[in-house]
Every structure is written in C-alpha cells, then in structure tokens.
C-alpha cells in the first residue's frame, strides 16, 4: 500500500515518459509483483490500481503520501484483512496539505501473498481536479 499510494515518484514519471509501455511494465513488476500470489492476481492489481492510481495526482500536480496504515484480520475462515490508509495530499507549490482516509480489503493465500486487493477510493482521485 505504501508504494501504491505514495507519489507520483520520479521513477514513475520516467517510466510514463518512456517509449511504449516497457518501462512502465518493468517499473510495476519491480515494485509490486513479489507481493502477489500469481500472475493473475498481480495483473488484476496493476490493471485496476498500480500506476493508474497516480494518473489524476500527476495530471493535477498533487503529491500523495501515506501517513498511516491500519489493518485488521476479519473473522473469515480465509486470510482476509480490512485496512484503512491515511493519505496526505498536497498540491505542488502549496504549503497546505489535507488528509483523506482510503479503505480496502486484501485476501491472502497461505504464504501471505495477495490473491485479491480492493481499494475503495470513492471519488477522492477525481476530486483532485476540481
């Protein structure tokens, strides 16, 4: 979560400015792939979230930074955690920052690798352009 919701980083900006998608794919693989149970769960994450989470902040000149992450195992027979993230956001050049709380859920396998990840952003990212 820390990596996915902090940025956009200089490395991400370079990957997005590269030719084609090869730089971005390599960037995401190095950052996220080791945390996922298999290629399907990894691809589901990067296609739904991954660098996609930084499009609106980047477009609207915002920086995001994770301030705190809290998580709690559910009562499920599966290995499922609910989490909340305090996310600080600040417009470039502004002295003022604000905090938004983002929630989600992660389903893990026996090796504690992510099988499914859900991040509930509501319209937070869309609100950055307003």
N, C-alpha and C positions, 0 to 999 in steps of 0.2 A: 504494500500500500504506500509506503514511504516513497518509493521510486515512481510509482504511477501517478501520484498526486502532488509531486513537487516539481516545479519547473515553470515554463519550459527551460531546459538546460541548454548549455552551449552545444553539447554533443547532439541533442535532439535537433537543434536549429541547423547544425551542419548536415545531419542526416537528411533533413527535409529539403535542404538546398542542393543536395547532390543530384547527379544524373540518374533518372529512373528511381526504382524503389529498392535497389540492392543495399544501399547504405542504411535505409530505414529498417529493412528486414534484419540486417546484421545487428544494428543497434538494439532492436527489440529482443532478438534472440539472446544477446549477451546480458540484457537487463532482466528479462522475465522467465525465459524458458526453463531454467533449473528449478523453479518453484512449482512446476506443473506436473501432473501425473502422467500425461501423454501428449502427443501432438495435437489431438483433438481438443483437449481442454485448454492447451496453450493458444491454439488458433482461435478458439471461441473468445478467449480473453482479449487477445490483441485486435481481433476484428470488432469487438464491442467496446473495448476500452483502450488499453495500450496507449499509443501516442495520440490516438483520437481525442483523449481527454484534454490534450494541450492545444487543440486547434483554436477554440474560442479564446482562451487566455492569450495565446500568441497573436491572434488576429487583433485583439483589443488591447494589447500592451499591458497585460497583467502578469504578475508572478504569483504562483501558488506555493505555499509551504505548509507541510504537515506540522502541526503544533503538538498534537497528542492523538494516540490511538488507544481505544479501549475495546476489549473483546471479551466475550463470554460464551462458553460452551453451552449449547442448547441441551434440552432433555432428550433429544432424539437418540435412537439406537445407533444412528450413523455418527460420524465425526463432523459435526456442523457447528460453526461459530457465527454468532452475530457480532458485528463490530460497528463502532462509530468513530469518525475521524474529525477532529477539529482542524479545519483547513483555513489558514490565514491567506488572504488575498490582498494584493496591493497593486495599484496602477503605477506603471513606470513614471518616475518623476514626482510622485505624490508622497507626502510624509505620513498620510493616513492609511492605516490598514484595517480590514474588517475580518471577522471570523464567521465561517459557515460550518455547520455540522452536516456531514455526509454519512449515511448509514449503509450497511450492506450485510452480506452473508457469504461465507466461504465453506464449501463442502470439501473435506479432505479424505484421502484414502488412508490405508493402514500405515504407509510410510510418511504420513503427514505432508503429502504433496497435494496441491489444489486440483480438484476434479471439476468444480463449478464455482464461479465467482459472480456475485451480483453486487453492483454498486448502485445505490439509489441516489442519483444526483438531483432529481426533480428538475426544476428549470434553473438551477444555480448557474451553470455554464452559459446558458442563453441570456441570463440577466446581466452578464458582464458587458454585453454590447449596448446596453441601454443607458 
